[in-house]
């Protein structure tokens, strides 16, 4: 269950806008005496990392809560307890909505850093994140490498391609112009899985093949997308989707001067991920190596596409476990 930290003075965003007070919803797992590992969640995640990332986080898992002190916070702009567009604007007494200020990746990172200061944690043994989570950690490690010993970046990117931006544009258009977050979610979900994953799950199976042709939902993959949309509508704020997806579009940390980061990096990609495929990890690796960073990169075989970072993929889990444990044993 998430706890809530309230910072009355809030934070000043990179744009100069100020959010105050600032509420941060967060969860912790394991003993504070153990090395600290921070989890940054992806676009639609939340603070309860041991729930949505239960394949990776928990007792005996690669991010072992019996061996590490694990912290995860809902993102700034989120809808699961941290201040976001659905929060009350103290200046008006109404929800922020689209009056919420636009955010950058640094703003998300500064919220994480503010939480750690309140928890009395000055340095992390590691930070781990997939997709948007990895983007946050990359920004953090480039700006404040002294705070992160090692960074695990899974199927992430340092700059969205035109195709990725185009997908996000369609999703935001569906929400803004047609109040159709269900459409946005269905389209986005297709990009998170691979053709092989959909073939394995559904192929061309139909619910009622004896009924003949219809314009209504018929194929099992259509029922699946209907279900994904229904569940998502019940748990997620459309404005949060707008704001956090836009953060990703503008993220390009290597466009700025970057000094050699002391953080050690593990980059993991999956061969079936066509949203943030291996070429994205290769680009990050090249940029980090040019700046003298310590980087290890692996492409892992998986049929599940971008969602592989949430799945039970043994090779990936062993890579994360080994990377986290290399220098943790003496501190345990």
Buried (B, 14 or more C-beta within 10 A) or exposed (E): EBEEBEBEEBBEBBEEEEBEEBBBBBBBBBEEEBBBBBBBBBBBBBBBBBEBBEBBBBEEBBBBBEBBBBBBBBBBBBBBBBBBBBBEBEEEEEBBBEEBBBBBBBBBBBBBBBBBEEBEBEEBBBBBBBBBBBBBBBBBBBBBBEBBBBBBBBBBBBBBBEEBBEBBEEBBEBBBEEEBBBBBBBBBBBBBBBEEBBEEEBEEEBEEEEEEEEEEEBBBBBBBBEEBBEEBEEEBBBBBBBBBBBBBBEBEBBEEEBEEBEBBBBBBBBBBBBBBBBEBBBBBBBBBEEBEBBBBBBBBEBBBBBBBBBBEBEEBBEBBBEBBBEBBEEEE
